[in-house]
Amino acid sequence: MRGIKGYELRKVLKAPVFLALLVIFIIWNVFLIWPVTYMKEDLKLVNALAEDYGIVMDAEALTGLDEQVDESLNTMNEVTQLKTGKIYETAASFFENGNLTKYVYNQPDLYTEEELTQFHQTRLLEHYRAKLRNADESYAALDVQAYAEGAMELNKVEGSPADFIRTQFAALGERLNELINNEEQKQLFFDGGMYRMHSNLFETLFGGIALELMVFAVLITGMICKYESDHRSEHVVYSTKRGRRLMWDKLIASLMGSLFAGMLLFGVSLGIYFLLADYSGLWNTSMSSIFISDRNFPYIPWWNMSFIQYLVLVIMIFMIAQLMFSVMAFIISIFVRNSYFVFAVFSIVFGVTIAWRSFIPPDSIFILASVFNPFHMLLEAEFMFMGQSIFRTYKWYEIVTLISWSALLAMGAAFSMHKFRKQGL
C-alpha cells in the first residue's frame, strides 16, 4: 500500500514486536487446540456415520444405525467368546471397571490394540444410537422457564430484570417448540458431553483469540497514533500542510492494520484447528443438534443455522469488534501522552467493563445492560445467537450491541478529533 496510510501501517507491520506477538499467539493457540488430537479417531467415526446415513437421522437412518450396531457387537462378541468365553449384551458392559480390570489391565496381552479399538467404536455407536433414540423424549421434557427460574435464583436476580428474563425465555420456549417440530435436534455432530467441541472451539480457542485481538488492536493503534509523541516529532509533523488531519489517516491505517492482524490470526489458528479436527461431513449440521450441547441445559439457537453459518457469523462479529477495539484505542490515544498509556487505559476500561456487573444490585435493570458490550460478547462467544445464559438470552443481543457501540464509538472518535484540533501539543 502506498501513500500516508501505507507508510503509517508499515511502521507497525515491520516492527519486531508485531511478528513476535503473532508467533507467540499462534503457538499459544496451538497449545489450546492440541487436545483435539487425542480425539481424532473418535471424530472420524462420526464423519463416517454422516457419510453413510447423512447428518439428518430420520427413521431410515436409525434403522441402518441399529443394524450397524448389532453387526459391530456381534464382531466384538466373536472375539471375546473366543478368548474368554464371555458374550456381552452391550459394548459398554465390557468397559465396566471390574471387567476392564480383569481382562485388560490384568491381562494386557489378551486383546490386541485393533480389537480394543473396535470394542471402543462399538461402544460409541451404541452411545450415539441411544442418544438419538432418546432425543425426542429429552427435548419434550425441557422446561425453559424452570431453567430460567433456577438460574435467576442462583444469581439472586429479581425485580424488573427477572421480568425481562421471563419474557425472553417465553419467546425461547416458542423457538424450542419450533425446532422440535422441525426435528432439528436429531442431526449428527460430535457429542458435546464426551468431547465438548463447541466449548473447546468457541469458548477456549475463540476466548483466547478475543484477548489476542484486543492486544493487537491496542498495540497497532497505539503505535501508529502515538508514533510522533513517542519519538518527540509531533511539533514537526503536525505543523505541516496535512497537519492534524493526519490523525484521520492514522485511524484508517490502524483499522486496516487491526483487520489484517485479525484475519492473519484467525486464518492460521482455525487452519490448524480444522486440520487436526475433521469437520468435513458435519459443516451443515444444525446448531440445534442434541450433540452440540456440552452443558446441563442444551443450546437453543434463535434461528436454525448450520455449523458453518454459525462459524462465519461469529468470525464476522469478532472482526467487527476488532475494529471497535481499534477505535477505542484511537480515542484513548487523543487523551494520553504515549502508546504505553494507551495500553494501560484500555486495560482499565476492559477490566472495569467486565467486573462492574458484580457491583450492580440484582434487582437493577443495569445488571442486564452491563453485558451489552463487545468485551462480554466476545469472551462468551459460545453463547452467541443462543438461548442459554440468562443475562444474554435476547434474540437481538449481538445486533443491538454492535449497532449501539458502533454509534457510541463513532461519536467518540468525532469528539476526540474535534478536541485534538484545538489541544496543545
Buried (B, 14 or more C-beta within 10 A) or exposed (E): EEEBBEEBBEBBBEBEEBEEBBEEBBEBBBEBBEEBEEBEEBBBBBBEBBEEBBBBBEEEBBEBBEEBBEEBBEEBBEBBEEEBEEEBEBBBEBBEEEBEEBBBEEEEEBBEEEBBEBBBBBBBBBBBBEBBBEBBEEBEEBEBEEBBBBBBEEBEBEEEBBEBBBEBBEBBBEBBBBBBEEBBBBBBBBBBEBBBBBBBBBBBBBBBBBBBBBBBBBBBBBBBBBBBBBEEEBEEBBEEEEEBBBBBBBBBBBBBBBBBBBEBBBEBBBEBBBEBBBBEBBEBBBBBBBBBBBEEBBBBBBBBBBBEBBBEBBBEBBBBBBBBBBBBBBBBBBEBEBBEBBBBBBEEBBEEBBEEBEEBEBEBEEBBEBBBBBBBBBBBBBBBBBBBBBBBBBBEBBEEBBEEBBEBBEEBBEEBBEEBEEEEE
